Amino acid sequence: MKLALTSLFAFTAAASAGFSPVLSGILPRGGQRGTEMEVIFAGQRIGDVQEILCYEPGITISDLKSKDDNNVTAKVTIAPDARLGEYSMRLRTAGGLSILKSFYVGQFPAVEEVEPNNNFDQPQKIELNKTINGVVKSEDEDFFLVSLKKGQRISVEVEGMRLGRTLFDTYVAILDPKRFEIAASDDTALLKADSFVSAIAPEDGDYRVVVRESAYEGSDACQYRLHIGTFPRPTAVYPLGGKPGETLEFNFVGDPSGVIKKSVTLPANAVSPFPIFPEHDGLMSPSPHWITVSPLEHVAESGANQELKAAVAMPPIPSAAHGVLSEPQKSDWFKFAAKKGDALVLQVVARELRSPVDSVLSLYNSEGKKLAGNDDSGGTPDSKLPWACQADGEYFIEISDQLKRGGADFSYRVEVVRKTESITASLPTVERNNSQKWKTISVAKGNRYAAVVNVAKQNIACDVLFEAASLPPGITMHRPPVPKNVTSFPVIFEAAADAPLGSAFTTFKVSSTGENVPAVSGPLLDTIAHIEINNQGTYHGVTLDKVATAVVNEMPFKLELETPAAPLVKDGIIKLKVTVARAADYKEPISVRFLWNPPGISAPVNVEIPGDKSEAIYELNASAEAAAGDWPVCVLAEAKAAAGPVLISSGFATLKVSDPMVALAFDLAATEQGRPVSMVGKIDKQQDFEGNATVELVGLPHGVKCPPQTFTKDQTEVTFPLEIAVDAAVGKHNAIFCKVNVPVNGQMVIHQTAKGSTLRIDKPAAPVVAKADAQKPAAAAPAPAAGEKPLSRLEQLRQKSQ
């Protein structure tokens, strides 16, 4: 078999090149828009780099050069109109795709931090409107001196945690010439763990900006980009949404110069959350504010809607309203009309858009009676309340903050929408605190790669169709039908042997399919967490609507999963054979993972194939509730090559899951130590079979033996003669079951049946004898003949008393 499989494909000298590159860092971490710069990409196994992939428009890469296997340089050209903020990049070599790293675009020229600058009297002097690249080490503070005129605005924003290197909780402050803090910031609602401050200089003088780790626990990984200048830095925006194509005037609040207004026409194809940047005196904030773009008609609060009778009327549902909890203890009220039978969802969008509001939503009828309410929902502080209207009428919504806080930047959006159907897909996180594992699709020439896709459906039960666009030339996707009862499914990508090396950003779509179901579709969205902590969630990450897909060099082995000739029955076991075809000199051990389990099927996570072996057996177990049907399954294999790990999959094998062919049932059997007994199983044949089935009792207690038995399709009973040792375990043993092997197509179908069957073993009873014969031992009751049905417990006691 090994020779036959090896002949299926040819290994070439390039096979050893099939390994995964490692991208550990990008230096510098950002650049100024409208400029060209040399950027270093550092890592491992990147000497054969083919390209740098950038997910967002505005940046082009050229003049790619490999310095050595660990360093690559490239010319990065940033367009003059490139969006400010974060850009996602990864590197492709001939052997694979790297993880994702971030690069930031700013509006100012960059300068490097120069030590020593770690105290007030020894700052680094800089000009305004600069970006400083620096590092905060342990117990380090970095001071920067700027000269200001009275009434001049100074704004400071730091990109620390957002650089995705480490858990870097920044702190920034502005100190006046007398060492007093005039503004300081640790965490912010807008930037989460990153900080910003803005102030108006109260007098002429030299001011200091200080940046540090909030608990003085810096390290070499605590890199930062510190923007210092006269740019605007408001804390919030209002309203928090608009319609596609709509032109709105947005109010940016929280800047020390006052409210900044900006008219924005929202793009017709905008995707929420949508970024908008405040501008003032020709400068922009380094990072955006976020709003919802939705076709809902919307209304603004009146400012006087702080009680039910002053509630602002919302447009006919579905609709939205915008407001600000402008002072502590404030509540805002809105009203809407609904009809009996309306299935609605009332929701607040605030923290999702980086507002400080921790919303509480309450629903009332026209008489002021509270009908329902919600605080947090879905693990976020935003409120969401599904509600079914019971009667036509007018209803009222109250919005407040959980801690009764308020302020000019406590903006929110409330929506009243009908329950609608939706479908979305995502790639699962397969390793804790490593959300980037297996989040790209690298397919070796002449080989395969498999991925699992999660699907989420709201208010719809339907089969799902999975589709891909923009696959690289030479790659074919094999996707099975996705039935309505599953929430994840496997997909295989296969590259032709002559597929050219290359890559593409692939978009995926999931759509409803089947009879009498509404037409619904949605994208695959992939969330990458750059900084995540156990039990605390993601501190910084990005969500992408496309997946990097590539054809890479040949791998040193190929994998096959054998389709079984017989079914896996419910409450049964099946053994699947995995076969490896290796390159002649490839002797590495291979770790095989059963990638996806059909409903009710369990399997070991990994099976190891030693370097001198080419086969492994995967044992699958089906529960009694396993879903019957033909299920496509595959395995994913990970192994080492000379310069790194390789990852490939088998093709699909069809696993047929069916109802049991036979079932057995036993009555309770009872005996004593040293007395043999028989257990008789009643056979319930559910499907015909040829030949003899073999059955054995499993779970027998200590001191009990029984040989396997056989039966044919025509038998209705099978008898198990049990040998009971004199020291057999006493008690009621109810963990006994039958393992039945039924022959089908030359393969045994393994059943597990008669679970919980019981055998009772007692100590021998004391003999009852006449007084005259007190010294004479009592005769033991005769043992039943082999195959004879056991006496009931009552009959045994009756014989002993005679």
PyMOL commands that set and color helices and strands:
alter all, ss='L'
color gray80, all
select helices_A, chain A and resi 2-6+13-17+161-163+308-310+351-353+771-773+793-801
alter helices_A, ss='H'
color red, helices_A
select strands_A, chain A and resi 22-27+30-32+36-44+49-54+59-68+71-78+85-93+96-97+101-106+110-112+124-125+130-135+141-148+153-159+170-175+181-185+196-200+205-213+223-229+236-238+241-242+247-253+260-265+274-276+279-280+283-284+289-293+297-300+312-313+319-324+331-338+343-349+359-364+370-374+384-388+393-401+411-418+422-426+441-444+448-458+463-469+475-478+488-495+502-513+521-523+526-533+537-544+547-552+557-561+568-569+572-582+590-594+601-602+606-609+615-622+629-633+635-641+644-649+653-658+662-666+669-672+677-685+693-698+704-705+709-711+717-724+731-744+747-762
alter strands_A, ss='S'
color yellow, strands_A
deselect
rebuild
show_as cartoon
